[in-house]
């Protein structure tokens, strides 16, 4: 069996706890928000500036049942519409009954404010405002909010795991995991995927002439997250035949696992053929929820 199938099957076997069902049932009894299924451009104000995002509501939305929310972030220079086509999370969400908010960077050049500088918009606050904006319009399970992103969006979703740990249940950066520490909050489950042939965001880091942002390697970032999550110190490396291998840590606080899927031959793109990155992320997300 291909490792990708093993990963998905193992994640799918996770059983939701009774507390999660209780939270969802309680929320369902109080939520009554009508929304039209499909895609709609949303406008909001964040930090006194107009911002926007793309919201997907799945078919069959009943206006009462709180749904999980995936925050999807484009790469540097990208757009929300482009990322929706890149990740195809909306297609998965239509099957799985989930909301997707595909976010739009507000700085010149469509770049996220990471590493954070004072002269660009506060994108952490923007993401928090988007969560509130969605929840005010669509029944949202706020214990199941997840963040992913590609490249610059991966670096931004790493930052969200650190700065919005009380709002985001798990993160799954693609081609750009970072450790944006120090992080003071809870242990945050992390799944990341990265191609070993990625020349734009090198797996081994230390890209010549590109500044401190590009020094950290993916294994270094993974180990830092494992330390934050209180995992056992030793990484487990599995490299069966084929293009996929994994690095993971055991014994993490509150089951906040830390795992990397490495992909031989993959450059700087969203993984599909070697492994369905979107499905792997979703199955990972399904196993994690914020505790009350």
N, C-alpha and C positions, 0 to 999 in steps of 0.2 A: 504493500500500500504506500502511495506517495505521502511524504511527510505533511504536505498541505492537507491531505484528507485526514491524517491522524490528528493534526492540530485542530481542525474544525470539529471532528467527531468528539475529541476530548473536551473541547470547550462546550459543545452542545449538550454534553452529559451533565453539566452543572445543574443542580437542583436549587430553585429559588427558595429562600427561607420563608417561613410562615410570617415573619415580621414584614417582609416586603409586600406580601399579599394583603396583610392587614393595613399597611399604609396606603396601598393603592385603593382598597375598598373604602377606607375612610374618605380619601380624597374624592373618589367617584361620587360619594353621597352628597358632596357639597359643591361640586363643579357643575356649571351650566353655562357653557360658552359656545355659541354657534360660530362655525367657521366653514368656509367653502373649501372642499378638498381641491388639491392642485397646487400650482406655484403662483406666488404673488410677491411683487416687490414691496418691501416694507420700508417706511421712513420713520426715523426717530431723531431725537436730539440727545447728544451725549457730550458732556463737557462744554455745553453751550454751542456746539457745532452740529449742523445737519449731517446725519449718517444714514446708511441704508443697509439692508441685507435681503437675501432671498429666502423666503419661507415656503417649505413644502409641507402640506397637510395630506395624509394618505387617504385613499378611497375608503369609504365606510366609516369615516369619523362621525361619532354619534353625539358630540357635544357634551358628553358626561364622563367618559372614561379617560382618565389621565394617561397620556402617552409619553414614552421616553423621548428625549430630545438629543440629537447629534448636532454638535457645532462643527462645521466643516470650513477650513481656512485655506485659501489659495496660496500659491507660491508668490515670491517677490515679483512684482510687475504684472501679476495675474488679475483676474476678475472673479466675482462670485459665479457668474454664468459659466466661465471657463472651468472653474473647479467642480461645479456640478456635473459637467460632462466628463471631467477627468476621473473623479472618484466613483461616480454613478451611485452615490449613496441614496439618492432619491428613488432609484429603481428598486434597490433593496428595501427601503423604507415602505414602499408601496405594498410589498409582500408581507413585511413584518409588522406593519402598523406602528410606525414611528414618525416623529417629526424631524425635519432637517432644516436647520438654519445655516445657510451658506453665507459667510460673512464677507464684508468688503473693507479692505484697508482704506484708511482715510488720508494718509500722507501722500505727498507728491511722489509719483512713480509707483503708486499702489504697493507700498512696502509697509510691513508691520513695524511697530515701534519696539523692536527687539534686536540687539540690546537696547534697553530703555534710555532715551535721551529726552531732555526737557523741551526741545524744540519741535517735537512731533506729537500727534494726538495721543492721548492716554488710551491705548487699545485694551488694556485690562479692564478699565472702567466701561469702555464701550461694550465689551463682551458681557460683562455683568448686566449692563443696561439692556442688551439684547435678550438675555434670559428673562428678565422682568417683562420686557415688551411682548415676548412670545407667550409667557404665562398669563398675561392679561387678556389675551385674545383667543388662546386655544388651551384646552385642558392639558396641562403639562405635569408629568410626574417629576417633581423637583428633586427626588432622590435618585433619579436616573438621567442625569445630564452628563454628556460625554463630549470630549473634544478630540478632534483629529485635524490633520493638515499636512500639506505637502511642502517640502523644502522650507522656504521662509515661514510658511504656515505651520510646519512641523516645529520650527524653533519657537513660534508664538504659542502653539499648543503646549509645548514644554513649559513655557513661562506661566501659562494658565494653570497647569497642574501645581505650580508652586504658589502663585498669588491668589488663586480662586479655589483652593483646596476644599473650602467649606461649601462650595456650590457644584463642583465638578467631581463626579464619582470615579472617573478613570480617563486616561489619555492614551492615544495611539498615534504618535507622530510617524509619518512616512518620509524617509530620506532627510532627516534633520533633527534627530533627538539631541537635546542639550540638557545640561544640568545648570539651571539658572539660580543656583543657591547664593546666599543662604536661604533656605526655606524653613519656616518656623512651624508650619501646620501639620496636619495629619499625614499618615502614610497614604500615598496615592498609587493605585495600580497602574503599571506602565507596560504597554506592548509597543514595540517599535519594529519597523521593517526597514532594511537598508540594503542596497545593492553594492556588491564588492567592486563593481566596475564604475561606480559613481565618481566621475571626475569633477563635477560641480561642487559636491559636498562630500569630500573624500571620507571613506570609512575610517581610515587611519588618522584623520585630522592633519594638523601641522602643514596646511596648504601654504606654500611659499608666497610671501609678499601680500597676504590677504588680511593681516591683522589678527588681533586676539580672538575675535569671534570664530575663527577657523582653526584654532589650535587644538581644541578638544576633539579627541577621537570618539567614535561611537561606543566602544567598550569602556572608555573612561567615564562617559556620561552615564552609561548603564550601571557601572559600579557605584557611582555617586548616588543615583536614585536608590539602588539597593541598600546603601548605607543609611540614607534618609529613612527608608522603609523598615529598617531594623532586620534586614534579611541576614541569613548566614553569610559568612565572608567568602566562602568558596563558590565560584561560579561553576555551573554544570554545563558542559559543552557536548553537544550531540551532533555528529556529522555523518549521517547515513549516505549511501550512494544517491546521487542526484544533485540538483542545484541548490537545495535548501539545507541549512543547518541552523541550530538554535543555541542560544546562550541564555540561561535562566538561573534565578536565585531561589532558594528554598527558605522556609522558616520566617517569612516576612510578617510583620505586625498586621494583625487583623486580616490576614489573607491577601495583603496588598502585593501581589506578585509582580515581578519585574522580569520581562522576557524580550529577547531579540530574535527575530527571524532574519538570517543573513541569506542573500540570494546571489549565487555565483552568476557572473555575466550580466547582471542588471545594471544599467546606467542610471541616469537621473530621471526616473519616470515612475509613475504609479504602477505597482506590480499587478499583472493580470494573468499572463500565461503560466509563469512559474508557480505562482500561488495567487489566489484571488484575495488580494489584500483587504478589500472592502468586507468580504464575508468573514475573513479571519478577525478583523477588527470588531465586527458586530458580535460574533460569538464570544469574543473576549469581553466586550462591554456588558453583554447579558449576564455575565457572572458576577458583576460588581454593582453595588448600590451604596449610597450614602447611609450611614447609620444615624438614627435619630439622636 
